[in-house]
Amino acid sequence: MRPATRIAVLLILVSCAAAQDAPKTQERDFSYPSAVIETALRQLGAYTGSRLPSLDGFIKTERAQLPHYQRPYYEYKIELAPAPSDHTLVKLKANVSAWYEDPDGHQSGYQTLESNGRLENDLLDRLADYLANNGSKIITDSQELARRLEGVRRQRAEGERHVAELEKQMQGLAAKTQSDPGEYVSAPKASIAILSGPQERASVLLRTQAEDEFEVLEHRGPWLRVRLQDSQSGWVKSALMKSNRAAAQASGSTNLRGFTIIREVPSTFSGDWPRLKGKQALYIWARPEGSALNTAGSKLRFAESIFRERYREASHNSQNSVAGIVVIFLDQRGGVAAAALDDIAHWADGSLAQAAFLKKCSLDPPGAFEGASSKSQAVLR
């Protein structure tokens, strides 16, 4: 064989050996269009490189060399080749690199290492599992994605707007109750006449029960104009009533210290609770103070006592027009307790048991009213 021929044969053999040792690309066909495959690969993090826990089992190299490598890292080279019938051929090659610490100190540096195919097969297997479970749910149409994104944004904006409105209402309510808590008087005994005008000969609108409480609307000489039910008002001599706010607060506490009633007003019930929806209700704002803030069940006991007291007052008022009582607690946790007057009546006369009565009430949120002891509930009966 001539020298030139030997050289040519040798070059061919070297090229074949090099081709056999070159890193091989793993391929797999999937029955999904390229857009779906690309979305799935992004969900799996295939386009972002990552560190390896070690090189052992991931590259082709002698095990004796492994201790000299540090900080192994890999990333994928991905090629998607569309195929007929919405199929896609996925071609993968993992590029692995690591810092090589030369024992002699001359050749230290990052080196590219050949993957043994484990990383490629692992990603292709994970892609197959992901497509089997989520392939039909992947949205690739840009207009559909835009519509869904806009819907999510609208829902978020509506939620934020609703929260802002509630916060504004709470701030306004807190500011109003703190700046204008009102003046109250209470009746020291029963049968005090509330008159239609500020004169002795005026007609009697109602007669008080002992400890009835009224908000003062106007002072006129020795007379007080006080608020009655259904936005009406009447007149009574100030000398016949117990004045100052402390008296009103004491009567509002109803033998349960730690609560202060700061406002009462009848108004149409604006909530969605069916038993009072659209009906007239007596709203009562109460501020827990001191130990009552943290006493489990104190709000429930206080609300029950208010239900009884205001029901008793309403039953003695021929002009009563409220259908229920709503107690609003003004503290950080908040809470609203509401009851229909008919249910309170059945509970008060004993025809409705305590547990059954509470089930008919609206307690929102329920957790704010948990923990009332059976002993305390028994006292309320």
C-alpha positions, 0 to 999 in steps of 0.5 A: 500500500502506498504511503498516501493511501495509508494516510487516507485510510488512517484519517477515515478511521480517526474520523469514524472513531471521533464520530462514535465518541462525539456526544449523542443527541437524544430524540423522542417523538411526541403527539403534540404541536411544537407550541405545546411542547415548548410551553411544557418544557418551560413549565419543567424548567428545561430552558434554565440550567442547574447544578448537579449534586455530583458528576457520578452517574451523569458523565462518561469519565474515569471514576478516579478523575471524579474527586478532582471536579467541583461545582458541576453544572448542566444545561440543555440544548433543545431543538424542536422539529415539527412532524406531520399530524401535529407531532414534534420531534424533540432533540436533546443534548445535555452540556455538562461542565465542572471546575477541574482542580489539577493536582499539579496546579497547571491545568485547573479550570472549567472543563466541558464533560460528556453526558452519558445520556441520563440527563436527557432521558430523565427530561424526556421521561418527565416531559412525557409524564407532564404531557400525559397529565396536562397536555390538553390543558396547555393554552398556546393561543395568544388571544385566549391567554390574553382573555384569561389574563384580563379576566384574572386582572378584572377579578383582582381589581374588583377584589381590591376595590371592594376591600378599599370600600370596606376599609373606607367605611370602617375608617368613616365609622370609627372616626364618627363614633370617636368624634361624636359619641353622642349624649345619653340619658336614662330613666331612673324609674318606670312610668316617666312620660315622654311627651310630644312637645316641650310643655306639660300639657303635651300628649304622652307618646310613651312611658318609660321602663326603669333604666330605659336609655335615650339619645339626647338630640336637643336641649331647650331650657329644662327640656330635652328632646330625645330620640325614639324608635322609627326616627321619631323624637319626644320631650322629657324634663331633664330633671327626671332623667339620669344624665351624662354619658357615664350613666348610659355606658353603665346601663349599656354594659348590662352587668357585663363589664368591659363594654361601652355602647357608643351609638344606637340607631334604627335603620333598614337592614342592608345585609343579605341575611334572610331573616332581616333583609330589607326590614327595620333593625336597631343597630347598636355599636359597642366597644370592648375595653380592657379584659373583654378584648381577650375574654373568650365568649364575652362578645356572645354573652354581651350580645345575648344580654343586649338582645334581651334588654332591647327586646324588653324595651321594644315590647313596651313600646307601642310604636316599635317598628324594628324587626331585629337587633344588630350588635356591632363590635368595634375592635380589631377582630370585629364581629356582628351579632344579629337576631330577629325580634320574633326569635328573641321573644321565643327565647325569652319566654322559654319556648326556644332553647338556647342552642336553637336560638343561637342557630337562628342568629347571625354571628359573623365571623363565628369565631369571634363569638366562640367560647361562651361558657354554659354557666354564663349562658345559664345566667342570661336565661 
